Amino acid sequence: MVVIGAMASGAAADPGASSTPAAVATSAPATPSRLATEGLATEGLARDAAVIVEMAAATGVRETFPVRVTFLGWTTDHGAVYRSLVCDPDELGGRAPSCDLETCVVRPTVGGSPPAPDCRVDATVTLGEAGAVPTVRAIVLEGRADVATFGALTRGTRVAASVAQLAVEGMSLRFTVPSFSAPPVILVASTIAVDYGDEKHGVDRVVMARSQRSPDKACIASVGVASHFGRYESVSGYYPVPFGVVICRAGI
């Protein structure tokens, strides 16, 4: 993990390409080659690392705080692996302006409650603090090592927003796959701050999302970043929240 400064504490949706739900494959997908896996693991990594370096080296007021999510591939047990780049101006004042680059896997939802993603920190930077600026090479090496911990990956196929449906209702973020006849999954639930006049906290909008169907057609995943409204002591504001979810057909 590349760390500069303090350690982090843990756009509309991209419609992708339309596709029609298919039956579950009867045979297991071929074992991914080493070269294919490495290609998925490094997709967009140097680009994201360059953003971290640029943000860490910049002086003065930063006008933009990039967020980006890259869907890297699928594990053999239907885990969706993705990389999230989140730069946050820290409107609430709980940390400081920062950038975090993480590689995560999220496993299939069981029983209606989605599991928390399992993440590795590729790099974390607290902006404006003195210290050495990380190199792109160091971040890329860390990112490659982190994604390797999830095993071999295979590429899925992109699906349309109508197939993998993300919706914000009452400041809660919901995910639904209508073709699977599975109940909606609540990714981020809204809350009420009773100490502040019953102020409602939760998701304002989806900033970015990427959705894929697994290679064997059995599961669909959506990963992205949502804008969340909340409060830190007396200050309220918005901050980015990465998310990931996988829903599979019954019996998987």
KEZARO-268257 format. One record per residue: residue in three letters; x, y, z of N, C-alpha, C in turn. Coordinates in steps of 0.1 Angstrom, whole numbers, plus 5000, padded with zeros to 4 digits. Layout:
N
type / n.xx / n.yy / n.zz / ca.xx / ca.yy / ca.zz / c.xx / c.yy / c.zz
ALA / X / Y / Z / X / Y / Z / X / Y / Z
...
***
This chain:
252
type / n.xx / n.yy / n.zz / ca.xx / ca.yy / ca.zz / c.xx / c.yy / c.zz
MET / 5008 / 4988 / 5000 / 5000 / 5000 / 5000 / 5009 / 5012 / 5000
VAL / 5006 / 5022 / 4991 / 5014 / 5034 / 4990 / 5006 / 5045 / 4998
VAL / 5012 / 5050 / 5009 / 5005 / 5060 / 5017 / 5013 / 5073 / 5018
ILE / 5006 / 5084 / 5015 / 5011 / 5097 / 5017 / 5002 / 5105 / 5026
GLY / 5007 / 5110 / 5037 / 4998 / 5117 / 5047 / 4990 / 5107 / 5055
ALA / 4979 / 5111 / 5060 / 4971 / 5103 / 5069 / 4965 / 5091 / 5062
MET / 4963 / 5080 / 5069 / 4957 / 5068 / 5063 / 4942 / 5070 / 5062
ALA / 4937 / 5065 / 5051 / 4922 / 5066 / 5049 / 4915 / 5055 / 5058
SER / 4903 / 5058 / 5062 / 4894 / 5048 / 5068 / 4886 / 5042 / 5057
GLY / 4885 / 5030 / 5061 / 4878 / 5023 / 5051 / 4867 / 5032 / 5042
ALA / 4768 / 5122 / 4864 / 4772 / 5112 / 4855 / 4762 / 5102 / 4856
ALA / 4758 / 5100 / 4852 / 4747 / 5090 / 4852 / 4753 / 5077 / 4849
ALA / 4745 / 5067 / 4852 / 4750 / 5053 / 4851 / 4754 / 5050 / 4836
ASP / 4765 / 5043 / 4834 / 4769 / 5039 / 4820 / 4760 / 5028 / 4815
PRO / 4752 / 5031 / 4805 / 4743 / 5020 / 4800 / 4749 / 5008 / 4794
GLY / 4762 / 5010 / 4789 / 4769 / 4998 / 4783 / 4762 / 4994 / 4771
ALA / 4763 / 4981 / 4767 / 4757 / 4976 / 4755 / 4745 / 4967 / 4759
SER / 4734 / 4969 / 4751 / 4722 / 4961 / 4754 / 4724 / 4947 / 4751
SER / 4718 / 4938 / 4759 / 4719 / 4924 / 4757 / 4707 / 4917 / 4763
THR / 4703 / 4905 / 4758 / 4692 / 4898 / 4763 / 4696 / 4887 / 4772
PRO / 4689 / 4886 / 4784 / 4693 / 4876 / 4794 / 4694 / 4862 / 4788
ALA / 4704 / 4854 / 4791 / 4706 / 4841 / 4785 / 4705 / 4831 / 4796
ALA / 4704 / 4818 / 4792 / 4703 / 4807 / 4801 / 4717 / 4805 / 4807
VAL / 4717 / 4799 / 4819 / 4730 / 4796 / 4826 / 4737 / 4786 / 4818
ALA / 4750 / 4788 / 4816 / 4759 / 4779 / 4808 / 4760 / 4766 / 4816
THR / 4761 / 4755 / 4808 / 4761 / 4742 / 4814 / 4776 / 4737 / 4817
SER / 4785 / 4744 / 4811 / 4799 / 4741 / 4813 / 4807 / 4753 / 4819
ALA / 4817 / 4750 / 4827 / 4825 / 4760 / 4833 / 4833 / 4768 / 4823
PRO / 4835 / 4781 / 4825 / 4843 / 4788 / 4815 / 4858 / 4783 / 4815
ALA / 4865 / 4785 / 4804 / 4879 / 4781 / 4804 / 4887 / 4789 / 4814
THR / 4897 / 4782 / 4819 / 4906 / 4789 / 4828 / 4914 / 4800 / 4821
PRO / 4913 / 4812 / 4827 / 4920 / 4824 / 4821 / 4935 / 4822 / 4820
SER / 4940 / 4827 / 4809 / 4955 / 4826 / 4807 / 4961 / 4837 / 4816
ARG / 4974 / 4835 / 4819 / 4981 / 4844 / 4827 / 4982 / 4858 / 4821
LEU / 4984 / 4859 / 4808 / 4985 / 4871 / 4801 / 4971 / 4878 / 4801
ALA / 4960 / 4871 / 4799 / 4947 / 4877 / 4799 / 4944 / 4882 / 4813
THR / 4947 / 4875 / 4823 / 4945 / 4880 / 4837 / 4953 / 4892 / 4840
GLU / 4966 / 4893 / 4836 / 4974 / 4905 / 4838 / 4968 / 4917 / 4830
GLY / 4963 / 4914 / 4819 / 4957 / 4925 / 4811 / 4945 / 4931 / 4818
LEU / 4936 / 4923 / 4824 / 4925 / 4928 / 4832 / 4930 / 4935 / 4844
ALA / 4940 / 4930 / 4851 / 4945 / 4936 / 4863 / 4950 / 4950 / 4862
THR / 4956 / 4952 / 4850 / 4963 / 4965 / 4848 / 4954 / 4975 / 4840
GLU / 4942 / 4971 / 4837 / 4934 / 4980 / 4829 / 4931 / 4993 / 4836
GLY / 4935 / 5004 / 4831 / 4933 / 5017 / 4837 / 4942 / 5020 / 4849
LEU / 4950 / 5011 / 4853 / 4958 / 5013 / 4865 / 4968 / 5025 / 4864
ALA / 4976 / 5025 / 4853 / 4985 / 5036 / 4851 / 4978 / 5050 / 4851
ARG / 4967 / 5050 / 4844 / 4959 / 5062 / 4843 / 4955 / 5067 / 4857
ASP / 4950 / 5058 / 4865 / 4945 / 5062 / 4879 / 4957 / 5066 / 4887
ALA / 4968 / 5058 / 4886 / 4980 / 5062 / 4894 / 4985 / 5076 / 4890
ALA / 4984 / 5079 / 4878 / 4989 / 5093 / 4873 / 4980 / 5104 / 4880
VAL / 4967 / 5101 / 4881 / 4958 / 5110 / 4888 / 4963 / 5112 / 4902
ILE / 4966 / 5101 / 4909 / 4970 / 5102 / 4923 / 4983 / 5111 / 4924
VAL / 4992 / 5108 / 4916 / 5005 / 5116 / 4916 / 5002 / 5130 / 4913
GLU / 4994 / 5133 / 4903 / 4991 / 5147 / 4899 / 4984 / 5155 / 4911
MET / 4975 / 5148 / 4917 / 4968 / 5154 / 4928 / 4977 / 5157 / 4940
ALA / 4986 / 5147 / 4943 / 4995 / 5148 / 4954 / 5005 / 5159 / 4952
ALA / 5009 / 5161 / 4940 / 5020 / 5171 / 4937 / 5014 / 5185 / 4935
ALA / 5001 / 5186 / 4933 / 4995 / 5200 / 4930 / 4996 / 5209 / 4942
THR / 4998 / 5222 / 4939 / 4998 / 5232 / 4950 / 4986 / 5241 / 4948
GLY / 4982 / 5248 / 4958 / 4971 / 5258 / 4957 / 4958 / 5251 / 4958
VAL / 4947 / 5258 / 4953 / 4934 / 5253 / 4954 / 4931 / 5243 / 4943
ARG / 4926 / 5231 / 4946 / 4922 / 5222 / 4936 / 4908 / 5224 / 4932
GLU / 4905 / 5225 / 4919 / 4892 / 5228 / 4914 / 4884 / 5215 / 4911
THR / 4891 / 5204 / 4908 / 4884 / 5192 / 4905 / 4889 / 5180 / 4914
PHE / 4880 / 5171 / 4917 / 4883 / 5160 / 4925 / 4878 / 5147 / 4918
PRO / 4886 / 5141 / 4910 / 4881 / 5130 / 4902 / 4876 / 5118 / 4910
VAL / 4866 / 5111 / 4904 / 4862 / 5098 / 4908 / 4860 / 5089 / 4896
ARG / 4864 / 5076 / 4897 / 4863 / 5067 / 4886 / 4863 / 5053 / 4891
VAL / 4856 / 5045 / 4884 / 4855 / 5030 / 4888 / 4858 / 5022 / 4875
THR / 4867 / 5012 / 4876 / 4870 / 5003 / 4865 / 4866 / 4989 / 4869
PHE / 4857 / 4983 / 4861 / 4854 / 4969 / 4863 / 4865 / 4960 / 4857
LEU / 4872 / 4953 / 4866 / 4883 / 4945 / 4861 / 4880 / 4931 / 4856
GLY / 4870 / 4924 / 4863 / 4867 / 4911 / 4858 / 4860 / 4903 / 4869
TRP / 4859 / 4890 / 4867 / 4852 / 4881 / 4875 / 4861 / 4870 / 4881
THR / 4859 / 4866 / 4893 / 4866 / 4855 / 4899 / 4859 / 4842 / 4895
THR / 4865 / 4831 / 4898 / 4859 / 4818 / 4895 / 4846 / 4815 / 4903
ASP / 4845 / 4822 / 4915 / 4833 / 4820 / 4923 / 4824 / 4832 / 4923
HIS / 4823 / 4838 / 4911 / 4813 / 4849 / 4908 / 4815 / 4861 / 4917
GLY / 4828 / 4864 / 4921 / 4831 / 4877 / 4927 / 4834 / 4887 / 4916
ALA / 4829 / 4899 / 4918 / 4832 / 4910 / 4908 / 4843 / 4919 / 4914
VAL / 4854 / 4920 / 4906 / 4866 / 4927 / 4910 / 4866 / 4941 / 4903
TYR / 4869 / 4951 / 4910 / 4869 / 4964 / 4904 / 4879 / 4973 / 4912
ARG / 4883 / 4984 / 4905 / 4892 / 4994 / 4911 / 4884 / 5007 / 4912
SER / 4885 / 5014 / 4924 / 4879 / 5027 / 4926 / 4889 / 5037 / 4929
LEU / 4888 / 5049 / 4922 / 4896 / 5061 / 4924 / 4886 / 5071 / 4930
VAL / 4888 / 5076 / 4942 / 4880 / 5085 / 4948 / 4888 / 5097 / 4954
CYS / 4886 / 5109 / 4948 / 4893 / 5121 / 4954 / 4881 / 5129 / 4960
ASP / 4883 / 5133 / 4972 / 4872 / 5139 / 4980 / 4877 / 5153 / 4986
PRO / 4870 / 5164 / 4984 / 4874 / 5177 / 4989 / 4872 / 5178 / 5004
ASP / 4865 / 5168 / 5010 / 4862 / 5167 / 5025 / 4854 / 5179 / 5029
GLU / 4841 / 5180 / 5024 / 4832 / 5191 / 5028 / 4829 / 5191 / 5043
LEU / 4829 / 5179 / 5049 / 4825 / 5177 / 5063 / 4836 / 5181 / 5072
GLY / 4849 / 5181 / 5068 / 4860 / 5184 / 5076 / 4864 / 5174 / 5086
GLY / 4861 / 5161 / 5083 / 4865 / 5150 / 5092 / 4879 / 5145 / 5090
ARG / 4885 / 5148 / 5078 / 4898 / 5142 / 5075 / 4907 / 5153 / 5069
ALA / 4905 / 5156 / 5056 / 4912 / 5166 / 5048 / 4910 / 5162 / 5034
PRO / 4912 / 5171 / 5024 / 4911 / 5166 / 5010 / 4920 / 5155 / 5008
SER / 4916 / 5145 / 5000 / 4923 / 5132 / 4999 / 4920 / 5125 / 4986
CYS / 4928 / 5116 / 4982 / 4926 / 5106 / 4971 / 4929 / 5092 / 4976
ASP / 4920 / 5083 / 4973 / 4922 / 5069 / 4976 / 4920 / 5060 / 4964
LEU / 4929 / 5051 / 4962 / 4928 / 5041 / 4951 / 4928 / 5027 / 4957
GLU / 4917 / 5020 / 4954 / 4915 / 5007 / 4960 / 4911 / 4997 / 4950
THR / 4915 / 4984 / 4952 / 4911 / 4973 / 4944 / 4902 / 4964 / 4953
CYS / 4890 / 4961 / 4948 / 4880 / 4954 / 4957 / 4874 / 4942 / 4949
VAL / 4869 / 4933 / 4957 / 4860 / 4922 / 4952 / 4848 / 4922 / 4960
VAL / 4836 / 4921 / 4954 / 4824 / 4919 / 4961 / 4818 / 4906 / 4957
ARG / 4813 / 4898 / 4966 / 4808 / 4885 / 4964 / 4792 / 4886 / 4962
PRO / 4786 / 4875 / 4957 / 4772 / 4875 / 4955 / 4764 / 4877 / 4967
THR / 4753 / 4884 / 4966 / 4743 / 4887 / 4977 / 4736 / 4874 / 4980
VAL / 4735 / 4871 / 4993 / 4728 / 4859 / 4998 / 4718 / 4863 / 5008
GLY / 4706 / 4860 / 5007 / 4695 / 4863 / 5016 / 4691 / 4877 / 5017
GLY / 4694 / 4885 / 5006 / 4689 / 4898 / 5005 / 4698 / 4909 / 5011
SER / 4708 / 4905 / 5018 / 4717 / 4915 / 5024 / 4731 / 4914 / 5017
PRO / 4735 / 4925 / 5010 / 4748 / 4924 / 5002 / 4760 / 4924 / 5012
PRO / 4770 / 4916 / 5009 / 4782 / 4916 / 5017 / 4790 / 4929 / 5014
ALA / 4798 / 4933 / 5024 / 4807 / 4944 / 5022 / 4818 / 4940 / 5013
PRO / 4822 / 4949 / 5003 / 4833 / 4946 / 4995 / 4846 / 4943 / 5003
ASP / 4854 / 4934 / 4998 / 4868 / 4932 / 5004 / 4878 / 4940 / 4996
CYS / 4884 / 4950 / 5002 / 4892 / 4959 / 4994 / 4907 / 4959 / 4999
ARG / 4916 / 4962 / 4989 / 4930 / 4964 / 4992 / 4933 / 4979 / 4988
VAL / 4940 / 4986 / 4996 / 4944 / 5000 / 4994 / 4957 / 5000 / 4985
ASP / 4955 / 5005 / 4972 / 4966 / 5006 / 4963 / 4974 / 5018 / 4967
ALA / 4968 / 5029 / 4970 / 4974 / 5042 / 4974 / 4964 / 5051 / 4981
THR / 4969 / 5058 / 4990 / 4961 / 5068 / 4997 / 4969 / 5081 / 5000
VAL / 4964 / 5092 / 4997 / 4971 / 5105 / 4997 / 4962 / 5115 / 5004
THR / 4968 / 5121 / 5015 / 4961 / 5133 / 5021 / 4967 / 5145 / 5014
LEU / 4959 / 5152 / 5007 / 4964 / 5164 / 4999 / 4968 / 5175 / 5007
GLY / 4979 / 5182 / 5003 / 4983 / 5194 / 5010 / 4993 / 5191 / 5021
GLU / 4995 / 5178 / 5025 / 5005 / 5175 / 5035 / 5019 / 5173 / 5029
ALA / 5029 / 5177 / 5037 / 5042 / 5176 / 5033 / 5046 / 5161 / 5032
GLY / 5055 / 5158 / 5023 / 5059 / 5144 / 5021 / 5063 / 5141 / 5007
ALA / 5069 / 5130 / 5005 / 5073 / 5126 / 4992 / 5061 / 5122 / 4983
VAL / 5061 / 5126 / 4971 / 5050 / 5123 / 4962 / 5052 / 5109 / 4957
PRO / 5042 / 5100 / 4957 / 5044 / 5087 / 4952 / 5046 / 5087 / 4937
THR / 5053 / 5076 / 4932 / 5055 / 5075 / 4918 / 5044 / 5066 / 4912
VAL / 5042 / 5069 / 4899 / 5033 / 5060 / 4891 / 5037 / 5046 / 4892
ARG / 5050 / 5043 / 4890 / 5055 / 5029 / 4890 / 5052 / 5022 / 4904
ALA / 5054 / 5029 / 4915 / 5051 / 5023 / 4928 / 5037 / 5020 / 4930
ILE / 5028 / 5029 / 4925 / 5014 / 5026 / 4927 / 5009 / 5015 / 4918
VAL / 5015 / 5014 / 4905 / 5011 / 5003 / 4896 / 5016 / 4990 / 4902
LEU / 5027 / 4989 / 4907 / 5032 / 4977 / 4913 / 5023 / 4972 / 4924
GLU / 5019 / 4982 / 4933 / 5011 / 4978 / 4944 / 4997 / 4974 / 4939
GLY / 4992 / 4981 / 4929 / 4979 / 4977 / 4923 / 4979 / 4963 / 4917
ARG / 4990 / 4960 / 4910 / 4991 / 4946 / 4904 / 4991 / 4936 / 4915
ALA / 4999 / 4938 / 4925 / 5000 / 4929 / 4936 / 4987 / 4927 / 4943
ASP / 4979 / 4938 / 4945 / 4967 / 4937 / 4952 / 4956 / 4929 / 4944
VAL / 4955 / 4931 / 4931 / 4945 / 4924 / 4923 / 4949 / 4909 / 4922
ALA / 4962 / 4906 / 4923 / 4966 / 4892 / 4922 / 4961 / 4884 / 4934
THR / 4958 / 4891 / 4945 / 4953 / 4883 / 4957 / 4939 / 4877 / 4954
PHE / 4932 / 4882 / 4944 / 4919 / 4877 / 4941 / 4919 / 4866 / 4931
GLY / 4930 / 4862 / 4927 / 4931 / 4850 / 4917 / 4929 / 4854 / 4903
ALA / 4927 / 4844 / 4894 / 4925 / 4846 / 4880 / 4912 / 4853 / 4877
LEU / 4912 / 4862 / 4868 / 4900 / 4869 / 4864 / 4896 / 4866 / 4849
THR / 4883 / 4867 / 4847 / 4878 / 4866 / 4833 / 4869 / 4878 / 4831
ARG / 4868 / 4882 / 4818 / 4860 / 4894 / 4815 / 4846 / 4890 / 4813
GLY / 4837 / 4898 / 4818 / 4823 / 4896 / 4815 / 4818 / 4904 / 4804
THR / 4805 / 4906 / 4802 / 4799 / 4914 / 4792 / 4791 / 4926 / 4798
ARG / 4793 / 4938 / 4792 / 4785 / 4949 / 4797 / 4770 / 4948 / 4795
VAL / 4762 / 4953 / 4804 / 4748 / 4952 / 4803 / 4742 / 4966 / 4804
ALA / 4730 / 4968 / 4798 / 4723 / 4980 / 4798 / 4718 / 4984 / 4812
ALA / 4715 / 4997 / 4814 / 4709 / 5001 / 4827 / 4696 / 4995 / 4830
SER / 4689 / 4991 / 4819 / 4676 / 4984 / 4821 / 4677 / 4970 / 4826
VAL / 4689 / 4964 / 4825 / 4691 / 4951 / 4829 / 4696 / 4951 / 4844
ALA / 4706 / 4960 / 4846 / 4711 / 4962 / 4860 / 4706 / 4975 / 4865
GLN / 4696 / 4975 / 4873 / 4689 / 4988 / 4876 / 4693 / 4993 / 4889
LEU / 4699 / 5005 / 4889 / 4702 / 5013 / 4901 / 4693 / 5024 / 4903
ALA / 4687 / 5026 / 4914 / 4677 / 5037 / 4917 / 4679 / 5042 / 4931
VAL / 4677 / 5056 / 4932 / 4678 / 5063 / 4944 / 4663 / 5066 / 4948
GLU / 4659 / 5060 / 4959 / 4645 / 5062 / 4964 / 4646 / 5066 / 4979
GLY / 4641 / 5077 / 4982 / 4641 / 5082 / 4996 / 4655 / 5082 / 5002
MET / 4665 / 5086 / 4993 / 4679 / 5087 / 4997 / 4685 / 5073 / 5000
SER / 4679 / 5062 / 4997 / 4685 / 5049 / 4997 / 4688 / 5044 / 4983
LEU / 4699 / 5037 / 4982 / 4704 / 5032 / 4969 / 4700 / 5018 / 4967
ARG / 4692 / 5015 / 4957 / 4686 / 5002 / 4954 / 4692 / 4996 / 4941
PHE / 4694 / 4983 / 4941 / 4698 / 4975 / 4929 / 4689 / 4964 / 4926
THR / 4685 / 4963 / 4914 / 4675 / 4953 / 4910 / 4679 / 4947 / 4896
VAL / 4678 / 4933 / 4895 / 4679 / 4926 / 4882 / 4666 / 4920 / 4879
PRO / 4657 / 4926 / 4872 / 4644 / 4921 / 4869 / 4643 / 4907 / 4863
SER / 4653 / 4904 / 4855 / 4652 / 4891 / 4848 / 4655 / 4879 / 4857
PHE / 4661 / 4882 / 4869 / 4665 / 4872 / 4878 / 4653 / 4869 / 4888
SER / 4643 / 4877 / 4888 / 4631 / 4875 / 4897 / 4636 / 4875 / 4912
ALA / 4646 / 4883 / 4915 / 4652 / 4884 / 4928 / 4647 / 4897 / 4934
PRO / 4645 / 4897 / 4947 / 4641 / 4910 / 4954 / 4651 / 4921 / 4953
PRO / 4648 / 4933 / 4953 / 4657 / 4944 / 4952 / 4667 / 4943 / 4964
VAL / 4679 / 4948 / 4962 / 4689 / 4948 / 4972 / 4692 / 4963 / 4976
ILE / 4692 / 4966 / 4989 / 4695 / 4980 / 4993 / 4710 / 4980 / 4996
LEU / 4717 / 4988 / 4988 / 4731 / 4990 / 4989 / 4735 / 5000 / 5000
VAL / 4728 / 5011 / 5000 / 4731 / 5021 / 5010 / 4717 / 5026 / 5015
ALA / 4714 / 5024 / 5028 / 4701 / 5028 / 5034 / 4702 / 5042 / 5040
SER / 4691 / 5049 / 5038 / 4690 / 5062 / 5044 / 4689 / 5061 / 5059
THR / 4693 / 5072 / 5066 / 4692 / 5073 / 5081 / 4686 / 5086 / 5085
ILE / 4682 / 5087 / 5097 / 4676 / 5099 / 5102 / 4685 / 5104 / 5114
ALA / 4689 / 5117 / 5113 / 4697 / 5123 / 5124 / 4688 / 5130 / 5134
VAL / 4684 / 5123 / 5144 / 4674 / 5128 / 5154 / 4679 / 5140 / 5161
ASP / 4692 / 5141 / 5163 / 4698 / 5152 / 5170 / 4699 / 5165 / 5162
TYR / 4695 / 5164 / 5149 / 4696 / 5175 / 5141 / 4682 / 5177 / 5134
GLY / 4672 / 5177 / 5142 / 4658 / 5179 / 5136 / 4654 / 5169 / 5127
ASP / 4657 / 5156 / 5129 / 4653 / 5145 / 5120 / 4658 / 5148 / 5106
GLU / 4670 / 5153 / 5105 / 4676 / 5155 / 5092 / 4679 / 5141 / 5085
LYS / 4675 / 5140 / 5072 / 4677 / 5127 / 5066 / 4690 / 5127 / 5058
HIS / 4698 / 5116 / 5060 / 4710 / 5114 / 5054 / 4710 / 5102 / 5045
GLY / 4717 / 5102 / 5034 / 4717 / 5091 / 5024 / 4722 / 5095 / 5011
VAL / 4719 / 5087 / 5001 / 4724 / 5089 / 4987 / 4716 / 5100 / 4980
ASP / 4724 / 5109 / 4974 / 4718 / 5120 / 4966 / 4716 / 5115 / 4951
ARG / 4727 / 5109 / 4946 / 4727 / 5105 / 4932 / 4738 / 5095 / 4930
VAL / 4737 / 5087 / 4919 / 4748 / 5079 / 4914 / 4757 / 5087 / 4905
VAL / 4769 / 5088 / 4909 / 4779 / 5096 / 4901 / 4784 / 5088 / 4889
MET / 4787 / 5075 / 4891 / 4792 / 5067 / 4881 / 4789 / 5052 / 4884
ALA / 4786 / 5044 / 4873 / 4783 / 5030 / 4875 / 4788 / 5022 / 4863
ARG / 4793 / 5010 / 4866 / 4796 / 5001 / 4855 / 4790 / 4987 / 4859
SER / 4783 / 4981 / 4849 / 4776 / 4969 / 4852 / 4780 / 4958 / 4842
GLN / 4781 / 4946 / 4846 / 4785 / 4934 / 4838 / 4778 / 4922 / 4841
ARG / 4776 / 4913 / 4831 / 4771 / 4899 / 4833 / 4784 / 4890 / 4834
SER / 4783 / 4880 / 4843 / 4794 / 4871 / 4845 / 4796 / 4863 / 4832
PRO / 4808 / 4857 / 4830 / 4810 / 4849 / 4817 / 4801 / 4837 / 4816
ASP / 4796 / 4831 / 4827 / 4787 / 4820 / 4825 / 4772 / 4824 / 4826
LYS / 4770 / 4837 / 4825 / 4756 / 4843 / 4824 / 4748 / 4841 / 4837
ALA / 4755 / 4837 / 4848 / 4747 / 4834 / 4860 / 4745 / 4845 / 4869
CYS / 4753 / 4856 / 4868 / 4753 / 4867 / 4878 / 4754 / 4880 / 4870
ILE / 4750 / 4891 / 4877 / 4751 / 4904 / 4872 / 4756 / 4913 / 4883
ALA / 4766 / 4922 / 4880 / 4772 / 4930 / 4891 / 4771 / 4945 / 4886
SER / 4770 / 4953 / 4896 / 4772 / 4968 / 4893 / 4781 / 4974 / 4904
VAL / 4790 / 4982 / 4899 / 4800 / 4988 / 4908 / 4800 / 5003 / 4904
GLY / 4803 / 5011 / 4914 / 4803 / 5026 / 4911 / 4806 / 5034 / 4923
VAL / 4802 / 5047 / 4921 / 4804 / 5057 / 4932 / 4791 / 5065 / 4933
ALA / 4786 / 5067 / 4945 / 4774 / 5074 / 4948 / 4778 / 5087 / 4956
SER / 4770 / 5097 / 4954 / 4771 / 5110 / 4962 / 4762 / 5108 / 4975
HIS / 4768 / 5110 / 4986 / 4761 / 5107 / 4999 / 4761 / 5120 / 5007
PHE / 4749 / 5124 / 5012 / 4747 / 5135 / 5020 / 4747 / 5131 / 5035
GLY / 4756 / 5138 / 5043 / 4757 / 5134 / 5057 / 4762 / 5146 / 5065
ARG / 4766 / 5143 / 5078 / 4770 / 5153 / 5087 / 4781 / 5148 / 5095
TYR / 4790 / 5158 / 5098 / 4801 / 5155 / 5108 / 4801 / 5166 / 5118
GLU / 4796 / 5163 / 5130 / 4794 / 5173 / 5141 / 4784 / 5183 / 5135
SER / 4788 / 5196 / 5135 / 4779 / 5207 / 5131 / 4779 / 5210 / 5116
VAL / 4787 / 5202 / 5108 / 4788 / 5205 / 5094 / 4781 / 5194 / 5086
SER / 4773 / 5198 / 5076 / 4767 / 5189 / 5067 / 4772 / 5191 / 5053
GLY / 4772 / 5181 / 5045 / 4777 / 5182 / 5031 / 4777 / 5168 / 5024
TYR / 4783 / 5168 / 5013 / 4783 / 5156 / 5004 / 4797 / 5150 / 5003
TYR / 4797 / 5136 / 5002 / 4810 / 5129 / 5000 / 4807 / 5117 / 4992
PRO / 4818 / 5113 / 4985 / 4816 / 5101 / 4976 / 4817 / 5088 / 4983
VAL / 4809 / 5078 / 4979 / 4808 / 5065 / 4985 / 4809 / 5054 / 4974
PRO / 4820 / 5047 / 4973 / 4821 / 5036 / 4964 / 4811 / 5025 / 4968
PHE / 4806 / 5017 / 4958 / 4798 / 5006 / 4961 / 4800 / 4995 / 4951
GLY / 4796 / 4983 / 4955 / 4797 / 4971 / 4946 / 4786 / 4961 / 4950
VAL / 4780 / 4954 / 4941 / 4770 / 4944 / 4944 / 4769 / 4934 / 4933
VAL / 4766 / 4921 / 4937 / 4764 / 4910 / 4927 / 4751 / 4903 / 4931
ILE / 4743 / 4901 / 4921 / 4731 / 4893 / 4922 / 4732 / 4881 / 4912
CYS / 4729 / 4869 / 4917 / 4729 / 4857 / 4908 / 4715 / 4851 / 4907
ARG / 4714 / 4843 / 4896 / 4702 / 4835 / 4895 / 4700 / 4826 / 4906
ALA / 4688 / 4822 / 4909 / 4685 / 4812 / 4919 / 4692 / 4799 / 4917
GLY / 4698 / 4794 / 4928 / 4705 / 4781 / 4927 / 4720 / 4783 / 4925
ILE / 4725 / 4795 / 4923 / 4739 / 4797 / 4922 / 4746 / 4799 / 4935
***
